[in-house]
Amino acid sequence: MFEAFNSLDLNDYGAISIPEIKRMMESRGFYASEAEVKNLVDKFDKDKDGRISYAEFREEILPKSPVRH
């Protein structure tokens, strides 16, 4: 998981930014507006700093265990 995060953190700042996500998507042939990419980042960005930290990335990527009652 850390390798996947690092492959997106192109500037090695320890967080994934909107431009990094956009660049990655475009390099794979997917084109999205700035607003669409921002919406994607907002879903991961729990502390609302405009970036995805490794902890936020990990929390969203790991499978959620079902709640048992």
N, C-alpha and C positions, 0 to 999 in steps of 0.2 A: 504494500500500500504506500509506503514511504517513497518507493521508486516512482510510482505513478504520480504522486504529488510533486516530486522533484522534476519530473518531465514537464509539468505544467508551469512550475516556478522558474521561468526562463531567466530572470534577473538575479536569482539566488537571494531574495530578500526574506525568505521564510514565509511568504504569503503569495497567493495567486490573485492577480489583479484583473480587472475588466479587459484591459488591452491584451494581456497574456491569454486569456480565454478566447478572445476574438481572433488573435493570431493563430492559436492552435486550431480552432474550428476552420478558419480559412485555408490553412495549410492542408487540411483534409477534404477540402472541396465543399464545405458548408458555409453559407453566408448568412449572417444574422445582423440585424441593426444593433446599434449601440444600446438602445432601450431593451431589446430582447436579451442581450448578453447581461445587462444590468439586472434584469428580472431573474435570470439564472443565478447570478452571483448572490442576489438578495436572499434566495432560498437557502443557501449554505451559510451566509454571513450572519451568525447569531449575535455578534456584538456590534453590528451595523457600522463597521469602520470602512466599508467599501472594498474589503479584501477577504479572501478565504484563507484562514490560517490552517496549519496541518490538523489541529484539534477539530476545527469545524469540518474540514474535509473528511477526516476519519469518522466523525460522528454520523455524517450523512451517508457515507459509503458502506460502513459495516452493516450487516444484516441486523434487523431489529428482532428481538425475541418476542414471541407472542405472550400476551398477558394471560395468566392462568388464574382462574377464580375457584 
